[in-house]
Amino acid sequence: MNAQVEPKQEHDAEPNFQLPIKDYHQFYRFYLTEHRNIMSRRLHVAGSSIGLYFFSKAILKRKPRYFIYGLVSG
């Protein structure tokens, strides 16, 4: 309720991206702005790790349901 709001500065302004992204430089700038928030980065790492775990389990156990679990978690 009593949280302080800091004014946005110029370097915090969202860059203007045009889709479709045509080269890697544009993609990487877009990627960095989408993952600026620490919670977004943490969720990305957790989801990717869990997805890789289930993909490897699907290969080792030869059960397709683990592949679906990996897609959902990713």
Buried (B, 14 or more C-beta within 10 A) or exposed (E): EEEEEEEEEEEEEEEEEEEEBEEEEBEEEBEEEEEEEEEEEEEEEEBEEBBEBBBEBBEEEEEEEBBEBBEEBB
